Amino acid sequence: MGISRFTDIISFSNNEISNTIIKTEKELFNLRFKKATRQSFKSHEIREKKRQLAHLKTILTLRLKSKTKQHINKIN
């Protein structure tokens, strides 16, 4: 299965998070495509993938913002 906990994502590096975001977006696209073409799929997986994607993007955004702040503080 996928990543189960938000705390597990925190231990990933930024590159791993970016790769996982791409993978999750592809999986979400495939699930939406299955839904549109009326193929069999587990409907709860769409919600899970959307939440997982939100977690990943949140962690990555927070990390990038903190690095930007640190860089600005070093300059000043």
Secondary structure, 3 states (H helix, E strand, C coil): CCCCCHHHHHCCCHHHHHHHHHHHHHHHHHHHHHHHCCCCCCCHHHHHHHHHHHHHHHHHHHHHHHHHHHHHHHHC
